[in-house]
């Protein structure tokens, strides 16, 4: 099929590249000329495992191309996917200005049988509004489908190529059949394509992310109770996770969720609820718990050092909001960095992929380590914020030699408290009692 992808951000780039991998002709459009030149050269503009290899292969096969010419792309394609950003406003509602700009720009160029597909995460009712606006702009009925994405950063290529389900919101069976043909190569293991109304598809995306975020905030709140009562959150997590009705997914305590989806989508669904006179008590609580949880390491650090941090050097391992990505949007590490800077601490940081994104934000206010252990030199404490695999089995003896004080604040519970005590570390984690040598 001939496919145009409008927007080469995280969703657009993964979607376009993976569609090309199964033999489709794909053109990805972006208004950022420098980004387009980079992608044309076979270099990914985001870090996502496996994506650059697919990008180069499909560019070489001439199934994938990148352009700034939206008009020609929209006029050429049978399927026009809109994958533009939908950022949050200050009140949590969704800013659809990029989407409406794209709709206005593609309308004059759509071919007669074109199908517009909303890939961006949008509030319920957006499909209907886009359909009405395209009718005004074109003077005819344009099919608009909703096709929310469920990609996990760090595993997006695998998620796209082997989805657990594909959700399609359409008003006509013929449109659903076209999209079924497109997605059939990815559903060969009998995973379902779920056809529903556009409104249900739009709601499905928000409901899925909000429920996963709820599990994270729930286990973090239970962890706080464990710390006050002497219970161990890892034991509690195992005790409830083996219940088949609950499961273990997203049931890991830590320093809160971040990224481009969960924070935005929880607030957006709450805003939709309020706009329809529904009080989103659970959604508001999920957001509030998460915002509070992002400060948990700072509270532990300040308590350990008696509140004074101006003469302290804190090392931070992990800046991205999760492993296997360079994405720092809404990352808990940024909350910790901002607070430590406010309290006058010296901060030495390391992350395998997100260093440059943080450097662009903070400049010379931080010390950037070229290697993991380099960040520890002269540190009064280490804060582990992202659970990259290379942090799991460090040389603890070497860590003690480099650090001024052997103190670890583990925001992801990747170490065993008893072992840390035996190795001579003062060790704090989330939802477990602290240990000292």
Buried (B, 14 or more C-beta within 10 A) or exposed (E): BBBBBBBBBBBBBBBBBBBBBBEBBBBBBBBEEEBBEBBBEBEBBBBBBBBBEBBBBBBEEEBBBBBEEBEEBBBBBBBBBBBBBBEBEEEBBBEBEBBBBBBEBBBEBBEEEBBBBBBBBBBBBBBBBBBEBBBEBBEEEBBBBBBBBBBBBBBBBEBBBEBEEBBBBBBEEEBBEBBBEBBEBBBEEEBEBEBBBBBBBBBBBBEBBBEBBBBBBBBBBBBBEBBEEEBBBBEBBEEBBEEEEEEEEBBBBBBBBBBBBBBBBBBBBBBBBBEEEEEBEBBBBBBEBBEBBBBBBBEBBBEBBEEEBEEBBBBBBBBBBBBBBBBBBBBBBBBBBEBBBEBEBBBBBBBBBBBEBBBEEBEEEBBBBEEBBBBBBEBBBBBBBBBBEEBEEBEBEEBBEBBEBBBBBBBBBBBBBEEBBEBEBBBBBBBBBBBEE
